[in-house]
C-alpha cells in the first residue's frame, strides 16, 4: 500500500535563506510578466521593474522591437532610469556619470572618461536579458538559455483562441502577509469551495476543482451552463494567473517580496463600455479578499510551529502536489 502524498516541509514557507535561493533558482530562471506592450507606443518608451531582486528595464527601439537590459551601467553600476515608466529619448543615459547607450544596449559615449589603455567601449555594452511578447503582454527572463516563451504558453494560447480586444484597464494591488507559495497553492487548490468563498455556492460550477496540469500551466475551465458565464482560469509557472470571466481578462501577478509577504498585482482588461465590467471586477476582488484572509491565517499557523506536515488529496490537490515537487526540484531539496 502506497503512502499518502505528504505536504512540503514548513521551513520552505518561513526561512529567509530559502527565499533567497528561490530568487536565483526559480524567479531568475523563469519567464516573468512585466507589463503591456501598449505602455510602449513609441521608440524610447520604457518600463522598469525589479525581477528576482535584479533591477531591469525594457525599452522600445527605433525599429519597433523591445529590448531588455539590467538597469545597471557598466561603469560603476549606476541606474539608467529611475522611474517605473517613462521616455528616455534616443539613448539610455546613466544617471551617475552620463555614460550613454544606444537603445540596442551598445555603449556609444563613455562621457568624460578620457583615454585609458586597454579600454574598449564595445566591451562594456549593457547586460542583456531575454524579452518576449505574447498577445500584447511583455515577459522577461534573466536566463539567457531559457526556452522560448511560446513553448511555455502554448497550452493556454491554444485554449484561448481568438479573443476580443480589451484596451481598457484597471489596476490595483493587494499586499498579503504570507509566503508566495501559500498563495499559489491556494490558487491551485481544487479542494476549497463554499467554506472560503460563500458567494460561489450560489453559482454552481464556478468552484475550483479538477485542475489539470498542461506542461507548466494549470488549467481549469468554468463549464458554460444556463446559470453561469463561460470562463477560463489558468496559472503559469511560477507566479502568474490569467483569468477570463464575464468578458474581463484578469492578469494576477503574484510578486514575492520576502519569505512572509507577497503582493498581488491585478490588471483588469476589458472592452470599453462593457456593462458587465463593474460586477466582474467586484466579484474578483471579493474572491481575492477571501483568499487573502485564509492565506494569512495559514501563514500564522505555519509560523506557530505545531504543524509539521499534512497530506494532499490525489483527486483534488494534484496541481498543488505538482507545484510542491516543482519547487523542490528547483531548489534541489
WOZI-V285702 format. One record per residue. N is the residue number from 1. RES is the residue in one small letter. SS is DSSP state (~ for helix, > for strand, _ for the rest). PHI is phi in radians with two decimals (NA if undefined). OMEGA is omega in radians with two decimals (999 if undefined). Layout:
n->{N & N}
res->{RES & RES}
ss->{SS & SS}
phi->{PHI & PHI}
omega->{OMEGA & OMEGA}
This chain:
n->{1 & 2 & 3 & 4 & 5 & 6 & 7 & 8 & 9 & 10 & 11 & 12 & 13 & 14 & 15 & 16 & 17 & 18 & 19 & 20 & 21 & 22 & 23 & 24 & 25 & 26 & 27 & 28 & 29 & 30 & 31 & 32 & 33 & 34 & 35 & 36 & 37 & 38 & 39 & 40 & 41 & 42 & 43 & 44 & 45 & 46 & 47 & 48 & 49 & 50 & 51 & 52 & 53 & 54 & 55 & 56 & 57 & 58 & 59 & 60 & 61 & 62 & 63 & 64 & 65 & 66 & 67 & 68 & 69 & 70 & 71 & 72 & 73 & 74 & 75 & 76 & 77 & 78 & 79 & 80 & 81 & 82 & 83 & 84 & 85 & 86 & 87 & 88 & 89 & 90 & 91 & 92 & 93 & 94 & 95 & 96 & 97 & 98 & 99 & 100 & 101 & 102 & 103 & 104 & 105 & 106 & 107 & 108 & 109 & 110 & 111 & 112 & 113 & 114 & 115 & 116 & 117 & 118 & 119 & 120 & 121 & 122 & 123 & 124 & 125 & 126 & 127 & 128 & 129 & 130 & 131 & 132 & 133 & 134 & 135 & 136 & 137 & 138 & 139 & 140 & 141 & 142 & 143 & 144 & 145 & 146 & 147 & 148 & 149 & 150 & 151 & 152 & 153 & 154 & 155 & 156 & 157 & 158 & 159 & 160 & 161 & 162 & 163 & 164 & 165 & 166 & 167 & 168 & 169 & 170 & 171 & 172 & 173 & 174 & 175 & 176 & 177 & 178 & 179 & 180 & 181 & 182 & 183 & 184 & 185 & 186 & 187 & 188 & 189 & 190 & 191 & 192 & 193 & 194 & 195 & 196 & 197 & 198 & 199 & 200 & 201 & 202 & 203 & 204 & 205 & 206 & 207 & 208 & 209 & 210 & 211 & 212 & 213 & 214 & 215 & 216 & 217 & 218 & 219 & 220 & 221 & 222 & 223 & 224 & 225 & 226 & 227 & 228 & 229 & 230 & 231 & 232 & 233 & 234 & 235 & 236 & 237 & 238 & 239 & 240 & 241 & 242 & 243 & 244 & 245 & 246 & 247 & 248 & 249 & 250 & 251 & 252 & 253 & 254 & 255 & 256 & 257 & 258 & 259 & 260 & 261 & 262 & 263 & 264 & 265 & 266 & 267 & 268 & 269 & 270 & 271 & 272 & 273 & 274 & 275 & 276 & 277 & 278 & 279 & 280 & 281 & 282 & 283 & 284 & 285 & 286 & 287 & 288 & 289 & 290 & 291 & 292 & 293 & 294 & 295 & 296 & 297 & 298 & 299 & 300 & 301 & 302 & 303 & 304 & 305 & 306 & 307 & 308 & 309 & 310 & 311 & 312 & 313 & 314 & 315 & 316 & 317 & 318 & 319 & 320 & 321 & 322 & 323 & 324 & 325 & 326 & 327 & 328 & 329 & 330 & 331 & 332 & 333}
res->{x & x & x & x & x & x & x & x & x & x & x & x & x & x & x & x & x & x & x & x & x & x & x & x & x & x & x & x & x & x & x & x & x & x & x & x & x & x & x & x & x & x & x & x & x & x & x & x & x & x & x & x & x & x & x & x & x & x & x & x & x & x & x & x & x & x & x & x & x & x & x & x & x & x & x & x & x & x & x & x & x & x & x & x & x & x & x & x & x & x & x & x & x & x & x & x & x & x & x & x & x & x & x & x & x & x & x & x & x & x & x & x & x & x & x & x & x & x & x & x & x & x & x & x & x & x & x & x & x & x & x & x & x & x & x & x & x & x & x & x & x & x & x & x & x & x & x & x & x & x & x & x & x & x & x & x & x & x & x & x & x & x & x & x & x & x & x & x & x & x & x & x & x & x & x & x & x & x & x & x & x & x & x & x & x & x & x & x & x & x & x & x & x & x & x & x & x & x & x & x & x & x & x & x & x & x & x & x & x & x & x & x & x & x & x & x & x & x & x & x & x & x & x & x & x & x & x & x & x & x & x & x & x & x & x & x & x & x & x & x & x & x & x & x & x & x & x & x & x & x & x & x & x & x & x & x & x & x & x & x & x & x & x & x & x & x & x & x & x & x & x & x & x & x & x & x & x & x & x & x & x & x & x & x & x & x & x & x & x & x & x & x & x & x & x & x & x & x & x & x & x & x & x & x & x & x & x & x & x & x & x & x & x & x & x & x & x & x & x & x & x & x & x & x & x & x & x & x & x & x & x & x & x}
ss->{_ & _ & _ & _ & > & > & _ & _ & _ & ~ & ~ & ~ & ~ & _ & _ & ~ & ~ & ~ & ~ & ~ & ~ & ~ & ~ & ~ & ~ & _ & ~ & ~ & ~ & _ & _ & > & > & > & > & > & ~ & ~ & ~ & _ & _ & _ & _ & _ & > & > & > & > & > & > & > & _ & _ & > & > & > & > & > & > & > & _ & _ & _ & _ & _ & > & > & > & > & > & _ & _ & _ & _ & _ & _ & _ & _ & _ & _ & _ & _ & _ & _ & > & > & > & _ & _ & _ & > & > & > & _ & _ & _ & _ & _ & _ & > & > & > & _ & _ & _ & _ & > & > & > & _ & _ & _ & _ & _ & _ & _ & _ & _ & _ & _ & ~ & ~ & ~ & ~ & _ & _ & _ & > & _ & > & > & > & > & > & _ & _ & > & > & > & > & > & _ & _ & _ & _ & _ & _ & _ & ~ & ~ & ~ & ~ & ~ & ~ & ~ & ~ & ~ & ~ & ~ & ~ & _ & _ & _ & _ & _ & _ & _ & > & > & > & > & > & > & > & > & > & _ & _ & _ & ~ & ~ & ~ & ~ & ~ & ~ & ~ & ~ & ~ & _ & _ & _ & _ & _ & _ & _ & _ & _ & ~ & ~ & ~ & ~ & ~ & _ & _ & _ & _ & _ & _ & _ & _ & _ & > & > & > & _ & _ & > & > & > & > & > & > & _ & _ & > & _ & _ & > & _ & _ & > & > & > & > & > & > & _ & _ & _ & > & > & > & > & > & > & _ & _ & > & > & > & > & > & > & > & > & > & > & > & _ & _ & > & > & > & > & > & > & > & > & > & > & _ & _ & _ & _ & _ & _ & ~ & ~ & ~ & ~ & ~ & ~ & ~ & ~ & ~ & ~ & ~ & ~ & ~ & ~ & ~ & ~ & ~ & ~ & ~ & ~ & ~ & ~ & ~ & ~ & ~ & ~ & ~ & ~ & _ & _ & _ & _ & _ & _ & > & > & _ & _ & _ & _ & _ & ~ & ~ & ~ & ~ & ~ & ~ & ~ & ~ & ~ & ~ & ~ & ~ & ~ & ~ & _ & _}
phi->{NA & -1.31 & -1.37 & -1.14 & -1.32 & -1.51 & -1.27 & -1.20 & -1.09 & -1.16 & -1.17 & -1.20 & -1.84 & -2.32 & -1.54 & -1.11 & -1.19 & -1.13 & -1.07 & -1.12 & -1.22 & -1.09 & -0.95 & -1.59 & -1.44 & -2.04 & -1.31 & -1.41 & -2.11 & -2.24 & -1.27 & -2.04 & -1.13 & -2.06 & 3.02 & -1.94 & -1.00 & -1.09 & -1.41 & -2.18 & -1.30 & -2.17 & -1.02 & 1.67 & -1.28 & -2.41 & -2.19 & -2.25 & -2.75 & -1.84 & -2.07 & 0.97 & 1.50 & -1.76 & -1.23 & -2.35 & -2.56 & -2.21 & -2.48 & -1.39 & -1.57 & -1.12 & -1.43 & 1.68 & -1.32 & -2.02 & -1.81 & -2.31 & -2.56 & -1.18 & -1.40 & -2.45 & -1.22 & -1.38 & -1.42 & -2.46 & 1.21 & -1.24 & -1.40 & -1.49 & -2.35 & -1.92 & -1.64 & -1.28 & -2.70 & 3.14 & -2.31 & -1.87 & 1.37 & -1.55 & -2.47 & -1.70 & -2.11 & -1.06 & -1.43 & -1.67 & -2.22 & 1.17 & -1.01 & -2.06 & -2.19 & -1.12 & -1.17 & -1.45 & 1.71 & -1.35 & -1.29 & -1.98 & -2.70 & -1.37 & -0.88 & 1.26 & -1.21 & 1.44 & -1.20 & -2.62 & -1.08 & 1.46 & -1.49 & -2.10 & -0.91 & -1.13 & -1.52 & -2.18 & -1.23 & -1.12 & -1.28 & -1.45 & -2.29 & -1.31 & -2.28 & -2.53 & -2.11 & -2.64 & 0.92 & 1.54 & -1.80 & -1.80 & -2.16 & -2.26 & -2.52 & -1.42 & -1.61 & -1.11 & -1.72 & -1.12 & -1.20 & -1.00 & -0.99 & -1.11 & -1.10 & -1.27 & -1.61 & -0.95 & -1.03 & -1.27 & -1.06 & -1.18 & -1.24 & -1.18 & 1.05 & -1.40 & -2.11 & -1.23 & -1.22 & -2.28 & -1.34 & -1.36 & -2.57 & -2.45 & -2.14 & -2.58 & -2.45 & -2.28 & -1.35 & -2.28 & -1.38 & -2.66 & -1.13 & -1.03 & -1.24 & -1.06 & -1.20 & -1.06 & -1.13 & -1.11 & -1.13 & -1.49 & -1.26 & -1.68 & -1.77 & -1.49 & -2.42 & -1.09 & -1.04 & -1.60 & -2.07 & -1.04 & -1.16 & -1.34 & -1.17 & -1.64 & -2.09 & -0.99 & 1.62 & -1.69 & -1.20 & -1.53 & -2.70 & 0.99 & -1.33 & -2.14 & -1.53 & -2.16 & 1.17 & -1.94 & -2.18 & -1.69 & -2.16 & -2.43 & -1.94 & -1.44 & -1.15 & -1.35 & -2.32 & -1.12 & -1.77 & -2.35 & -1.56 & -1.20 & -2.69 & -2.41 & -2.17 & -2.46 & -2.34 & -2.03 & -0.93 & -1.78 & -2.77 & -2.38 & -1.87 & -2.30 & -2.15 & -2.16 & -2.65 & 0.96 & 1.47 & -1.79 & -1.74 & -1.95 & -1.65 & -2.09 & -1.70 & -1.71 & -1.79 & -1.25 & -1.96 & -2.81 & -1.11 & -2.30 & -2.67 & -2.29 & -1.98 & -1.77 & -1.67 & -1.93 & -2.17 & -1.69 & -1.96 & -2.66 & -1.30 & -1.01 & 1.14 & -1.24 & -1.22 & -1.64 & -1.10 & -1.02 & -1.17 & -1.13 & -1.18 & -1.05 & -1.07 & -1.12 & -1.17 & -1.15 & -1.08 & -1.10 & -1.07 & -1.20 & -1.13 & -1.07 & -1.04 & -1.26 & -1.16 & -1.10 & -1.21 & -1.07 & -1.07 & -1.07 & -1.22 & -1.11 & -1.21 & -1.14 & 1.75 & -1.29 & -1.32 & -1.91 & -2.82 & -2.28 & -2.28 & -1.98 & -1.36 & -1.07 & -1.49 & -2.05 & -2.21 & -1.09 & -1.19 & -1.14 & -1.07 & -1.02 & -1.09 & -1.12 & -1.18 & -1.11 & -1.11 & -1.04 & -1.13 & -1.11 & -1.57 & 0.99 & -2.00}
omega->{-3.10 & 3.11 & 3.06 & -3.13 & -3.11 & 3.06 & 3.14 & 3.12 & -3.08 & -3.11 & 3.10 & -3.11 & -3.02 & -2.93 & 3.11 & 3.12 & 3.07 & 3.13 & 3.11 & 3.10 & 3.12 & -3.14 & -3.09 & -3.05 & -3.10 & -2.96 & 3.10 & -3.12 & -3.10 & 3.06 & -3.11 & 3.07 & -3.13 & -3.08 & -3.06 & 3.06 & -3.13 & 3.11 & -3.13 & -3.06 & -3.04 & 3.03 & -3.11 & 3.05 & -3.09 & 2.95 & 3.12 & -3.07 & 2.99 & -3.12 & -3.13 & -3.14 & -3.12 & 3.04 & -3.13 & 3.05 & 2.97 & -3.06 & 3.06 & -3.12 & -3.13 & 3.13 & -3.11 & 3.10 & 3.07 & 3.10 & 3.14 & -3.10 & 2.87 & -3.10 & -3.00 & 3.07 & -3.10 & 3.14 & 3.14 & 2.98 & 3.06 & 3.11 & 3.09 & 3.06 & -3.09 & -3.06 & 3.12 & -3.10 & 3.13 & -3.14 & -3.07 & -3.11 & -3.07 & -3.07 & 2.93 & -3.05 & 3.13 & -3.10 & -3.14 & -3.07 & 3.03 & 2.99 & -2.98 & -3.07 & 2.95 & 3.08 & 3.03 & 3.14 & -3.11 & 3.07 & -3.11 & -3.12 & 3.01 & -2.89 & 3.05 & -3.07 & 3.13 & -3.14 & 3.10 & -3.11 & 3.09 & -3.12 & 3.12 & -3.07 & -3.09 & 3.09 & -3.10 & 3.01 & -3.12 & 3.06 & -3.09 & 2.97 & 3.10 & 3.06 & 3.07 & 3.11 & 3.14 & 3.08 & 3.11 & 3.13 & 3.14 & 3.08 & 3.08 & 3.08 & -3.11 & 3.14 & -3.11 & -3.10 & -3.10 & 3.09 & -3.11 & -3.13 & -3.07 & 3.09 & 3.10 & -2.96 & -3.03 & 3.13 & 3.12 & -3.13 & -3.14 & 3.14 & -3.11 & -3.12 & 3.14 & 3.14 & 3.08 & 3.03 & 3.13 & -3.04 & -3.12 & -3.07 & 2.98 & -3.07 & 2.99 & -2.99 & -3.13 & 3.01 & -3.11 & -3.13 & 3.08 & 3.04 & -3.09 & -3.12 & 3.06 & -3.13 & 3.14 & -3.11 & 3.03 & 3.14 & -3.12 & -3.00 & 3.05 & -2.99 & -3.12 & -3.09 & -3.00 & -3.09 & 3.12 & -3.08 & -3.09 & 3.14 & -3.13 & -3.08 & -3.13 & 3.12 & -3.06 & 3.10 & -3.13 & 3.08 & -3.13 & 3.02 & -3.10 & 3.07 & -3.09 & 3.10 & 3.04 & -2.99 & 3.11 & 3.11 & 3.01 & -3.13 & 2.97 & -3.12 & 3.01 & -3.11 & -3.14 & -3.14 & -3.13 & -3.05 & -3.08 & 3.04 & 3.11 & -3.12 & 3.10 & 3.10 & -3.09 & 3.05 & -3.09 & 3.11 & -0.05 & -2.94 & -3.13 & 3.02 & 3.07 & -3.06 & 2.99 & -3.08 & -3.13 & 3.07 & -3.12 & 3.04 & -3.11 & 2.95 & -3.14 & -3.06 & -3.08 & -2.96 & 3.14 & 3.10 & 3.11 & 3.13 & -3.06 & 3.09 & 3.06 & 3.08 & 3.13 & 3.08 & 3.11 & 2.94 & 3.10 & 3.10 & -3.09 & 3.08 & 3.12 & 3.07 & 3.08 & -3.07 & -3.10 & -3.04 & -3.06 & -3.14 & -3.14 & 3.14 & 3.10 & 3.12 & -3.12 & -3.12 & 3.09 & 3.12 & 3.13 & 3.10 & 3.14 & 3.08 & 3.14 & 3.14 & -3.07 & -3.13 & 3.09 & 3.14 & 3.09 & 3.14 & 3.11 & 3.13 & 3.06 & -3.14 & -3.09 & 3.01 & 3.13 & -3.11 & 3.12 & 3.08 & 3.09 & -3.13 & -3.13 & 3.11 & 3.11 & -3.07 & -3.06 & -3.04 & 3.13 & 3.14 & 3.08 & 3.10 & 3.10 & -3.11 & -3.13 & 3.09 & 3.14 & 3.10 & -3.14 & 3.12 & -3.14 & -3.13 & -3.11 & 3.11 & 999}
